[in-house]
Amino acid sequence: MDEESVQVFLPPRERCFERLRLARFGETVTCVHCGDDAVTKRGTTDKDAQQYRCKHCETYFSDLTKTIFWQHRFGLEEMFCIVKEMRSEPTAQIARDLDRDYEAVLNFVHKVQDVSGDIDEFDLYNVCEADEVYVTAGEKALEDEDGSPRSRGLFKKGRGTFESDKPPVLTLVRRDDGRVRFLVCENLQDADEDIAEYGDGSVILCTDGYTIYNDIEDKEGVDGHLAVAHSETYVIGDAHTNTCENRHSFLRQWLAKFRGVSKHHLQKYLGFLELKLNSPNDWFEKLLCYDDRDERCSFSS
């Protein structure tokens, strides 16, 4: 797409800055270093970001400082567009639409995906579910040493491993509010340890009859275990994994849009999906106010 056409469908840059400021600061801009509101304006950057000086700690910052949009070569309106389009479009298509370098767009996409998985804390309490799904994902875009396209596990059925290009994804769901966490695993040998790490000690865990969940109630963090043998039935009272199955349907449909995902980046993609599923109404605002000093915004989880 030519540059003039690109500008037609991009949001106005100033509107993007207004939304970013409102998400980060509300009505009053505060220093991103010390939190004081004794802030004065000091011109703009070459990307049109407002610059500020804090009178309290005598530091300078801008609208973009310590956000996910900081220190990238794109204009803010382009980055807003990338975040919007990465929900459903492959990175290569976004790069073509913006007439931008693919690797640069990919690096920003990966940044957003990394942040998405870190925005909210996640733990398990009360009645929860755990289930596994196997995703076809290999060495996308890589070739074998002989130069031929790498043979991947595209048509393998049944359970797989990360090594066999069919990595298992362990899905954890809190029954109370439906919040989900996807964990890409090398294999499922330590699935019980992975689950117990998120438990607060009150967890009654519902699973299928897969042996990896045997005796999980003995792990610290898990109080009880309800297993359903799917060869016989799918629901026994409150014991079922239907919520996990629902999340798996979203996972499969969403990954299909990208026409193949590298297994080395699968966790990044699923981190972004988690954010979308867990915060359907304010996921974008959470990204806008994320503090890139590895601190969290004040959203409840």
VENCOR-V269472 format. One record per pair of residues at least 24 apart in sequence whose C-alpha atoms are under 6 Angstrom apart, sorted by the first residue. I is the first residue (numbers start at 1). J is the second residue. Records with the same first field share a line. If there is no record, write none. Layout:
I = J ; J
This chain:
1 = 97 ; 99
6 = 98
11 = 77
13 = 77
20 = 288
23 = 289
24 = 289
66 = 291 ; 292
67 = 291 ; 292
90 = 258
113 = 268 ; 272
114 = 268
116 = 271 ; 272 ; 275
117 = 271
120 = 301
123 = 198
124 = 198 ; 199
125 = 200 ; 202 ; 203
126 = 202 ; 203 ; 204
127 = 175 ; 203 ; 204
128 = 173 ; 174 ; 175 ; 205
129 = 172 ; 173 ; 205 ; 206 ; 241
130 = 171 ; 172 ; 207
131 = 170 ; 171
132 = 169 ; 170 ; 171
133 = 168 ; 169
134 = 166 ; 167 ; 168 ; 169
135 = 166 ; 167
136 = 166
137 = 165 ; 166 ; 261 ; 262 ; 263
138 = 165 ; 262 ; 263
139 = 262
140 = 262
161 = 187
162 = 186
179 = 278
184 = 267
192 = 216
196 = 221
206 = 239
